[in-house]
Amino acid sequence: MLHWAATFFVIAIVAALLGFTGIAGSAIGIAKILFVIFLMLAVISLIFGRQRSAA
């Protein structure tokens, strides 16, 4: 998930440098969404992973 977020971020930077602002805006929006999903999944797995190892 983090890999895809980084990929879309790089696409956004390249598109912005080449003047494609619409594509850059869309790519950065997708990157933000993927990064937030990655953070939520990481926190959830950290919480539930600790609970199972303690039991």
DODRENSE-798079 format. One record per residue: residue in three letters; x, z, y of N, C-alpha, C in turn. Coordinates in steps of 0.02 Angstrom, whole numbers, plus 32768, in hexadecimal, padded with zeros to 4 digits. Each point is the difference from the previous one (the first is absolute). Layout:
ALAXZYXZYXZY
...
% end
This chain:
MET802A80007FC57FD68000803B802C8000803F
LEU8033802A7FFF802D8003803980267FBE8008
HIS80107FE07FC980227FC080027FD67FCB8023
TRP7FBF7FFF7FF17FD37FD080207FF9800F804A
ALA7FFD803F80127FFB80128047803E7FE98026
ALA803A800A7FE3803E7FE9802080027FB48004
THR7FE87FDE7FCD7FFF7FB780017FD47FE58038
PHE7FC4801D80087FD47FEA8036801C80118044
PHE80258037800580208012803F80357FCD8013
VAL80287FEA7FD080337FCD800D7FDF7FBE8012
ILE7FCA7FEE7FDE7FDB7FC380117FE780048048
ALA7FE7803A80147FE78009804580387FF88033
ILE803A801B7FF180387FFB802F80167FB78007
VAL80067FDD7FC880157FBA80027FCC7FD68025
ALA7FC0800B7FF17FCB7FDB80228000800E804B
ALA800C803E8013800180118047803B7FDE8023
LEU80397FFE7FDF803A7FDF801E7FF57FB58008
LEU7FDA7FE27FD37FF27FB980047FC47FEF802C
GLY7FDE803380197FC97FF4802E7FBB7FFE7FE1
PHE7FFB800F7FC07FBF80017FDF7FE180468006
THR7FE4800F803A7FE98044800C7FC380127FD7
GLY7FD57FD07FF17FC5800E7FD7801380147FB9
ILE802F7FDB7FE3801880107FBD802580428000
ALA8027800C80348027803E80057FD1803C8004
GLY7FCB7FFA80277FCF803680077FDD800F7FBE
SER7FED7FCC7FDD7FDF80097FBF8030801F7FCD
ALA803D7FE97FFF803180197FD08010804A800D
ILE80058013803F80108046800F7FC4802D7FF0
GLY7FC37FE580087FC480267FED7FFE800D7FB5
ILE80107FCC7FD9800280087FB7803780317FED
ALA803A7FFC80218037802E7FF17FED8048800E
LYS7FDC800C80367FEA804480117FD1801B7FCB
ILE7FD07FD77FEB7FD080167FCD802380107FBE
LEU802D7FD47FEB8025800C7FC2802B803E8004
PHE801E800C803A802A803C80077FD680407FFC
VAL7FC57FFF801E7FD5803B7FFE7FE8800C7FB8
ILE7FEF7FCB7FDC7FEC80077FBA803A801C7FD7
PHE803C7FE7800D803B801A7FDD8009804B800D
LEU7FFA8015803F8008804680107FCB802C7FDD
MET7FC17FE980007FCB80267FDF800E80067FB5
LEU80137FCA7FE0800E80027FB8803C802C7FF1
ALA80337FFF802B803B80297FF67FEE804A8005
VAL7FD8801380317FEC804680087FD580167FC6
ILE7FD17FD67FEB7FD480117FC98028800A7FBF
SER802E7FD27FF3802880077FC3802F803C8003
LEU80178011803B802B803B80087FD8803F7FF2
ILE7FC38004801A7FD6803B7FF67FEB80077FB7
PHE7FE67FCB7FE37FE980047FBB803980047FCF
GLY80397FE58010803A80047FD5801A80487FFA
ARG7FFE802480368017804680007FCF802C7FDB
GLN7FBF7FF280047FCF802A7FDE80057FF97FB4
ARG800D7FC57FE880047FF67FB8803F801E7FE3
SER80387FFF8023803D801B7FE67FFF804C7FFF
ALA7FD8801F802B7FFB804980037FD5801B7FC8
ALA7FD27FDA7FE57FD280187FCD801B7FFE7FBB
% end
